[in-house]
Amino acid sequence: MKRFALILALVMALAAGFGCAKKQKVEEPAYDDGGASELNAAIQQITDGRIYFAFDKYAILPEGKQVLTTKAELMKKYPNIRVRIEGNCDERGTQEYNLALGERRAKAAYDFLAALGVNKNQMETLSYGKENPAVQGSGEAVWQQNRRDDFRVVSQ
């Protein structure tokens, strides 16, 4: 009986030593989203940057040229992105006049992007005139923020 207990204790000790193998740490590969996060960042950058205009003008200001140059690089990198350039005006002027001015502002950005090599099929223009203010109210500080082009990604 003593032998049996000794053998049983020995078997259990060996089983405990061999039964609990160390777990190996397995390195999981980094998650690859197929470039989706990079594309989403590009889309965000395209839609975030507005360009602004002087009163009653549609010439692109130097700051706007920098913003458009960044957009052009991204649009050329991602040729499936299609963008709508939306021209806007402040509240002064007639509806008809502001629709025409908004269209000229959107077209100015369109032409600038095309000159930088963006495919014209990636862009479309739309004028809201004074109907889509970014900021409500009156006064130069408000009007300045409403004289702008917005950029919307319509497909990717």
N, C-alpha and C positions, 0 to 999 in steps of 0.2 A: 504494500500500500504506500509505503514511504517512497518507493521508487516511482510509483505511478504519479504521486504528487510532484516529485522532482521533475519528471519528464513533462508533466502538464505545465509546470511553471516555466520550464525551459522553452517549450513550444509557444507559450503565450508571449514570452519575452521576445522571441524571434519574430513572431507574427506582428507584434507591436512595432518592432524596429523596421521590418520590411513593409508593413501595411501602410504606413504613413509616409509615403514618398513626398519629397519636397516639391511644392508647386513651382514650376518654372514661370517666370514673368515673361509673357509674350508681348512683344512690341506690336501694337496695332498700327497699321499704316495710317498716315494722315488722311483725313477726309478730303476727297477731291470732289468738288461740286461741279466739275466740268467747266469752270470759268464763270459760273452764274453770279458769284458774289462780285467778281470784277466787272461783269456786265451791268449788274445792278448799281454799282458805284458809278460807272460811266453814265448811266441813265440819270442818276441823282444829280450828278454834276452838270449834265446838259439842262435839266429842268430847273435847277436852283439859280443859275446865273441869269439875271435880267440885264438888259441894257437900257440906258436912259437917254433922253433927247432934250435938247434945248427947246424953249417955247417956240411953237410954230415952225419947227425944223424937223428934218428927217435925216440930216447928216449924222453919221456915226461918230461919236466922240472918242478920243483916244482910249479911255477906260473901256468903252464898249468894244473897241478893236481887240483888246487883250482878252476879254471874255469870249468873243467870237472865235478868236484863234484857238483857244482851248477847246471850244465846242467842235471846231472843224477837225482837230486832231482826233478827238474821240469818235466823231461820226465817220471819219475815214477808216479808223481802226475797226469799227463795228458797222459795216455797210448795210446790215439788216435793220438798223435803227432808222425809223422814219419820224421826222419832227415837223410839228406845225408851229410856225412863227406867228404869234398873235400881236398885232399892232394896236396900241392903246393911246388915248389922248386924255388931257385933263378936261374939266367940265366946261371950259370956255369955248365958244364957237357953236355953230349950228351942227345938228346931227349929220347932215350931208357932208359938210366941210370936214368934220372930225373922222367920219368913215373914210374919206379919201386920204386924209393925212395919216391915219392909222395904217392904211394899205401901203402908202409910200414908205412908212417906217418899217413895216414888215418886209417889203420888197428890198429895202436897203440892206437889211441883215441877210436876206436870201442871196442877193447879188454878192455881198462880201464873202459869205461862206462858199458860194460857187467859185469865186475867184481864188479861194484858198484850196480848191480841189474837191470840195464836197459834191457828190453826185446830185444833180438837180432832182432826180427821182426820189431822193431821201427827204425832200422838203416840200412843204406847202405853206401858203400864207392865208391869213384871215385877219380882217380888221373888226375890232369891236368899237372903234371910235371912242366915245366917252361912256359907253354903256357898261364897262367892266372895271370900275375904279379899284385900285389896290388899297386905297385909303379913302375913307369918307371925309367930307368937309371941304373947306375952302381955304385959300391962302397959298402963298408960294411954296411953303414946305410940303403941303399936301399935293398941290398941282405937280410939283417936281417928281414925286413918286408915281404919279399916274401917267406921265409921259414916258412910255416904256414899250419894250417888246418882251413878251413872255415866250417861253419855249416849252412845248408839250410833246412828249414822246407819244405818238399815236399807234406805233407798232414796233415790234422788235424781233 
